[in-house]
Amino acid sequence: MTVSPPLAPTEERNARTHQIDRLPTLRILELINAEDATVATAVAAVLPDLAEAVDRCVDALRSGHRLHYFGAGTSGRMAVLDATELRPTYGVEPGHVVAHLAGGIRALTDAVEAAEDDAEAGAATAAEVLTAGDVAFGITASGGTPFVGGALQAARDRGTRTVLLSANPMAALAAHADIHIAVDTGPEVVTGSTRMKAGTAQKLVLNALSTAVMIRLGRTYSNLMTDMVASNAKLRVRQVRMLVQATGLPADTCQTALTAAGNEAKVALLTLLTRADVDQARQALRAAGGVVHQALHAVR
């Protein structure tokens, strides 16, 4: 007799929403909102595990290695979004944080549901891109997606550090992960619709993970973005505004410094905060690994 695996929490029925299809619109929205309000608390419970994952990713990226996300469906799309936004926001070099989505790029806009069942494809993808020293970060609400499992197993075979983000404390794939970030968001408003609370939790975790990694790598000064790629008019204005906020100096002074620094905001910031010239600022930042606070001690 075939024994079915235990249901993931996201596949159980939510006792609070049994009557949702008979309710007026406002009450439906109130129920959804009440369930959503529980997600941040569930994320707070796993912050120690998330902190460990952040430190692993910082170590990898600081030593020239990479962070690779592996996911399918909503989970994979969340990963693609996170990886894509790091380039303009924090100036992350292409190829340093990469998302691999089951079904490939087509699955971003078209459902390729069968792709998540292909463990061999996950393993082949991981084998092609991973090296020892990288971090393989699997994302799956159920904790059992074969594509992700194949990727994590292949990562383990190569001595790559592994992390699993799931909404299932008893995730089957936890055995393949050095760190399991298990955000127990419980049953969904609509049974099994993991684009809801589980997806929201994944977005919160990925936002926190990548932001904390960038802060630890010195891609901010205080809470200001110093490494963003100013590729349009809005971001160029934001770049000058950041210098004004960091220094308290007039916008025209900051713009002059930015131009003199070849539009390298971090170099301009250091020249504005100290008496260093552009070359001295660049050298100090290079020696400090790009961390402004450390570079300040070297030139003051």
Buried (B, 14 or more C-beta within 10 A) or exposed (E): EEEEEEBBBBBBEBEEBEEBEEEEEEEBEEBBEEBBEBBEEBBEEBEEBBBBBBBBBBBBBEEEBBBBBBBBBBBBBBBBBBBEBBBBBBBBEEEBBBBBBBBEEEBBEEEBEEBBEBBEBBBBBBBEBBEEBBBBBBBBBBBBBBBBBBBBBBBBEBEBBBBBBBBBBBBBBBEBBBBBBBBBBBBBBBEBBBBBBBBBBBBBBBBBBBBBBBBBBBBBBEEBBBBBEBEEEEBBEBBBEBBBBBBEBEEEBBBBBBEBBEEBBBBBBBBBBBEBBBEBBBBBBEEBEBBBEBBBEBBE
